Amino acid sequence: MKPVMLSAVQPTNKLTLGTYLGALKNWAKLQHQYDCLFFAVDLHAITARQDPKVLRENTYRAIATYLASGIDPDHCTLFVQSHVPQHAQLSWILTCYSYMGELSRMTQFKDKSSKQGQNIPTGLFTYPVLMASDILLYRTKLVPVGEDQKQHIELTRDIAGRFNNLYGEDIFTMPEPYIAPIGARIMSLQNPASKMSKSDPDLNGTLFLDDSDDLILKKVKRAVTDSGSEIVLADDKPGVKNLLTIQSAITGKSIQDIVATYVGKQYGHLKVDTAEICVQAIKPIREETERLMGDLTHLNGILKRGAESARERAQKTVALVEERLGFIPG
């Protein structure tokens, strides 16, 4: 039996180069090494108010982008979160075994709630429990995450351990974070101190996977670099470091080898090369995504098959949890 690996992306906007290099590109490799489940977390998306038409479009587009990035539904379980009601079902149960203190300490809750004013959605507070449910439903061993998400895995382990101590150590598997060795944290082209984000108000800082070739070239050529002119990997050169990291994550070459090719060259050379490499990476994904978006019947068939498989697996966990809790079988 291969260890179970699970990962997902919120369909709240178009996916970015950072999403591809930090997640999708690695998923395509990992699906052959592990028992993988990949999905679009539309339940998580509604912690912020969504336009229904846009959410539906972005959810389809997320799945199409997964496929265009090399995710093969014959080698993994691919689905949409809301198609598996056990996610919400287990989430309520785990909410009863989580504490307000630990949820209030979650960094993302503090960051997002500070922008909400007086009316902070309850879902924003409890969504880490839904994330724990996502993970624990499938006896997940590994969760590919960035450094900024490790806190959620720690919370999941705390909740799982608490429940197992009460009702049996055989119920939940203790998950562990899987952090890709490179490309897991691509920074904004305009503010290399911040992670590249699909919600960045400065669109020039983000490369989206549906950007045209010309737009990609323009954005990368406008990328913020640093003082001086030498192309080296250094913490005081975050702009240069980001471009080198992008090149390395796309090409698979080590940053040291890439730096060696720029001895005596200027920042302009680095920008032009990085832009062309990004075009070569994004163009086939963009074109295949658009092709798939033109055949929603095909996408729905893939999602139906994936959801059926996921529901069967998830129900086994929910049934065991409910039996240990003392619920009467339905």
Number of C-alpha atoms within 10 A of each C-alpha: 5 10 12 20 27 26 20 23 20 20 26 25 18 20 24 20 25 25 22 25 22 23 23 24 19 20 27 19 12 17 23 13 14 19 19 25 23 24 25 25 22 21 19 20 18 18 16 14 10 12 11 10 9 13 19 15 16 20 24 22 22 25 27 24 26 27 20 20 22 16 24 16 19 10 16 21 23 27 27 23 22 16 17 20 13 24 24 18 14 23 22 15 16 20 18 10 14 20 12 10 8 10 20 13 12 15 14 18 17 14 10 14 16 11 10 12 8 8 8 16 14 9 15 19 20 20 19 24 26 22 21 25 25 26 27 27 24 23 20 22 21 22 21 22 22 16 13 11 15 17 16 20 21 16 19 26 20 17 24 23 18 16 19 17 12 10 14 13 14 9 20 23 19 21 22 18 19 15 19 16 8 18 25 21 23 26 24 25 27 20 18 21 12 14 17 23 22 20 12 13 9 13 15 19 24 29 27 24 25 21 19 15 16 10 16 24 21 15 20 24 20 15 21 19 24 14 9 9 13 16 24 18 18 10 9 11 17 18 24 27 23 23 25 23 25 25 23 19 23 19 13 11 13 14 18 12 10 19 16 11 11 15 11 9 12 13 16 13 13 22 23 15 16 23 25 16 16 22 19 13 18 23 17 15 21 20 14 15 23 16 13 19 17 11 11 13 11 11 17 14 11 17 21 15 14 23 22 15 15 22 18 12 15 22 19 13 19 20 15 13 21 14 13 13 13 8 10 7 7 4
